[in-house]
């Protein structure tokens, strides 16, 4: 593993341990908006075996089980696993590494991953592992944030405008190979998925939040990489970032709060 990615891995693991108990209140209502689209392309059927990787608090696993699938969920964050077991005690949740799955070859009909790929130091290994544990013709379905996501741009632009450029945050591999259909098809084909089977969709949802400060507070208090950037700023810079984020969120005011548009890529392919 590249040394910088080792540092990125440590940041992610420590960060999720720290914020796991805040995830539900901060982010679940956003990520859950994309579960129907993810399961539409995963298409679980009664009796099929489904592995939900980077399962977090277990919402994808529970939605798949409600469709009749036999589900196992794994996550590298033990507090997340504990929360998932509390919410859904009928599902088998385990600690596990997406890049080194502890399952035999061809053990599952479906592998899902909801916004987990960008948190891994070796995302391509996770894709290869997903292919290894899938039977021939099995489906791998995952979501990542789209590059052109208005909600994401709110935070990115505020940080770009005000944050100190000298702040060192561990670099990760990113998921840009998966953010464009041609490159995504090649990466998945290299891992053993049929290139002709690629499903690549952009899905837009509006995230309803109660206050203009909610997005900033979620990033600061329940984020990982962005939280590290914010924590390294001076009070004046942090206040400027917060001000810009809140002003941008106010453009999406509704009667019940603020409705922020986010976009995600929903991607699937079949094991070749």
C-alpha positions in Angstrom: 0.0 0.0 0.0 1.2 3.5 -0.8 2.4 5.2 2.4 0.0 8.2 1.9 -2.8 5.7 1.5 -1.9 4.1 4.8 -2.3 7.5 6.4 -5.6 7.9 4.6 -6.7 4.5 5.9 -5.8 5.4 9.5 -7.7 8.7 9.1 -10.8 6.9 7.9 -10.7 4.2 10.5 -10.1 6.6 13.4 -12.7 9.0 12.1 -15.5 6.6 11.7 -14.8 5.2 15.2 -15.1 8.8 16.5 -18.3 9.8 14.6 -20.2 6.5 14.3 -22.7 7.5 17.0 -23.4 10.8 15.2 -24.0 9.3 11.7 -27.7 8.5 12.1 -28.6 12.1 13.0 -26.3 13.7 10.6 -26.2 11.6 7.4 -28.6 8.7 7.3 -31.5 10.8 6.0 -29.4 11.8 3.0 -27.8 8.4 2.1 -31.1 6.6 2.6 -32.7 8.6 -0.2 -30.6 6.6 -2.6 -31.4 3.1 -1.3 -34.4 2.6 -3.6 -32.3 3.3 -6.7 -29.5 1.1 -5.4 -31.8 -1.9 -4.8 -33.5 -1.3 -8.2 -30.3 -2.1 -10.0 -29.2 -4.8 -7.5 -32.7 -6.4 -7.9 -32.6 -8.8 -4.9 -35.1 -11.6 -5.1 -36.5 -13.8 -2.3 -34.0 -16.4 -1.2 -31.0 -14.7 -2.9 -27.8 -14.3 -0.8 -26.8 -10.6 -0.5 -23.7 -9.2 1.1 -23.9 -5.5 2.0 -20.3 -4.2 2.3 -19.6 -1.0 4.3 -23.1 -1.5 5.7 -22.9 1.3 8.3 -26.1 1.3 10.5 -27.7 -1.4 8.3 -30.3 0.4 6.3 -29.5 -1.1 2.9 -29.3 -4.5 4.5 -32.7 -4.1 6.1 -34.3 -2.8 2.8 -32.8 -5.8 1.0 -34.1 -8.2 3.6 -37.6 -6.7 3.3 -37.5 -7.9 -0.3 -36.8 -11.5 0.8 -33.0 -11.6 0.4 -30.8 -13.5 2.8 -28.5 -10.7 4.0 -25.1 -10.4 5.7 -23.7 -6.9 6.4 -20.1 -6.1 7.1 -18.3 -2.9 8.1 -14.8 -2.0 9.4 -16.2 0.2 12.1 -17.3 -1.8 15.2 -19.5 1.0 16.6 -21.4 1.0 13.3 -21.9 -2.8 13.6 -23.2 -2.4 17.1 -25.7 0.2 16.0 -26.8 -2.0 13.0 -27.4 -4.9 15.4 -29.4 -2.7 17.7 -31.6 -1.4 14.8 -32.0 -4.7 13.0 -31.3 -7.7 15.4 -32.7 -10.2 12.9 -29.8 -9.5 10.4 -26.3 -11.0 10.6 -23.9 -8.1 10.9 -20.1 -8.7 11.2 -16.9 -6.7 11.4 -15.0 -7.1 8.1 -12.7 -5.6 5.5 -14.2 -4.8 2.1 -10.7 -5.3 0.6 -10.2 -8.8 2.1 -13.6 -10.5 2.5 -13.8 -13.5 4.8 -16.1 -15.4 2.5 -15.6 -18.3 0.1 -15.5 -17.8 -3.7 -19.0 -17.6 -5.3 -20.8 -17.3 -2.0 -23.3 -14.6 -2.9 -25.8 -13.7 -5.6 -25.5 -9.9 -4.9 -23.0 -7.5 -3.4 -24.0 -4.0 -2.5 -22.0 -1.0 -1.3 -23.7 2.3 -0.4 -21.2 5.2 -0.5 -18.4 3.0 0.9 -15.9 2.9 -2.0 -14.6 6.4 -1.5 -13.6 5.6 2.1 -11.2 2.8 1.2 -7.5 3.1 0.6 -7.7 0.3 -2.1 -11.1 0.6 -3.8 -10.0 -1.6 -6.8 -9.3 -4.5 -4.3 -12.8 -4.1 -2.9 -14.2 -4.4 -6.4 -12.1 -7.5 -7.1 -13.2 -9.0 -3.8 -16.8 -8.3 -4.7 -16.3 -10.2 -7.9 -14.6 -13.1 -6.1 -17.4 -13.8 -3.7 -20.1 -13.5 -6.4 -21.4 -16.5 -8.4 -21.3 -16.4 -12.2 -23.8 -13.8 -13.3 -24.2 -12.3 -9.8 -24.7 -8.6 -9.4 -22.5 -5.9 -7.9 -24.3 -2.6 -7.2 -22.8 0.5 -5.5 -23.3 4.2 -5.1 -20.7 7.0 -5.1 -21.3 10.8 -5.0 -21.5 12.4 -8.4 -18.9 15.0 -9.2 -21.7 17.4 -10.3 -23.7 17.4 -7.0 -25.0 20.8 -5.9 -24.9 19.9 -2.2 -21.4 18.7 -2.4 -20.3 21.8 -4.3 -21.6 24.0 -1.4 -19.0 22.6 0.9 -16.2 22.2 -1.6 -16.5 25.9 -2.8 -16.6 27.3 0.7 -13.4 25.3 1.6 -11.7 26.2 -1.6 -12.4 29.9 -1.1 -11.3 30.2 2.5 -9.3 27.2 3.8 -5.6 27.5 4.3 -3.8 25.7 1.4 -1.0 24.5 3.6 -3.3 22.2 5.6 -2.1 18.6 5.2 -4.9 16.0 5.0 -4.0 12.5 4.0 -4.5 11.8 0.3 -6.8 9.0 -0.8 -7.1 7.2 -4.1 -10.4 8.8 -4.9 -13.1 7.2 -7.1 -12.8 9.2 -10.2 -12.2 6.1 -12.3 -15.7 5.0 -11.4 -17.3 8.5 -11.9 -17.2 8.3 -15.8 -18.9 5.4 -17.6 -16.1 4.5 -20.0 -13.5 4.4 -17.3 -15.8 2.6 -14.9 -16.6 0.0 -17.5 -12.8 -0.7 -18.0 -12.1 -0.9 -14.2 -15.0 -3.3 -13.6 -14.1 -5.4 -16.6 -10.5 -5.7 -15.3 -12.0 -7.1 -12.1 -14.0 -9.7 -13.9 -17.4 -8.0 -14.6 -19.0 -8.1 -18.0 -18.5 -4.7 -19.6 -21.7 -5.0 -21.6 -23.7 -5.4 -18.3 -22.8 -2.0 -16.9 -25.6 0.1 -15.5 -24.6 3.7 -14.9 -27.2 6.2 -13.7 -27.2 9.6 -12.1 -29.8 9.9 -9.5 -30.8 13.3 -7.9 -32.5 13.6 -4.5 -33.4 16.6 -2.3 -32.2 16.3 1.3 -34.5 18.1 3.7 -32.6 19.7 6.7 -34.0 21.7 9.5 -31.6 24.6 9.7 -29.2 26.5 7.4 -26.3 25.4 9.7 -27.1 21.7 9.5 -24.8 20.9 6.6 -21.8 22.6 8.1 -22.4 21.1 11.5 -22.8 17.6 9.9 -19.4 18.0 8.1 -17.7 19.4 11.2 -19.1 17.0 13.8 -19.9 13.8 11.9 -17.6 13.9 8.9 -14.1 12.4 8.5 -11.9 13.9 5.8 -13.8 17.2 5.6 -13.9 17.4 9.3 -10.1 17.0 9.4 -9.8 20.0 7.0 -12.2 22.1 9.1 -10.4 21.2 12.4 -7.2 22.6 11.0 -8.5 26.0 10.3 -8.2 29.2 12.4 -11.5 30.3 14.1 -11.8 33.2 11.6 -11.4 30.9 8.6 -13.8 28.4 10.0 -16.4 31.1 10.6 -16.0 32.3 7.0 -16.5 28.7 5.7 -19.6 28.3 7.9 -21.0 31.6 6.7 -20.6 30.7 3.0 -22.2 27.2 3.5 -25.1 28.7 5.4 -25.7 31.4 2.8 -25.6 28.8 0.0 -28.1 26.5 1.9 -30.5 29.4 2.4 -31.0 29.4 -1.4 -32.9 26.2 -0.9 -35.3 27.4 1.7 -38.7 25.7 1.9 -41.6 26.0 4.3 -40.2 23.1 6.4 -36.6 24.0 6.4 -34.1 23.6 3.5 -34.2 21.2 0.6 -30.6 20.7 -0.6 -30.2 18.8 -4.0 -27.6 16.0 -4.1 -26.6 13.7 -6.9 -25.2 10.2 -6.8 -24.0 7.7 -9.4 -25.8 4.3 -9.1 -23.7 1.7 -10.8 -24.1 -2.0 -11.3 -22.5 -4.9 -13.3 -22.8 -8.7 -13.5 -20.0 -11.1 -12.8 -18.6 -12.4 -16.0 
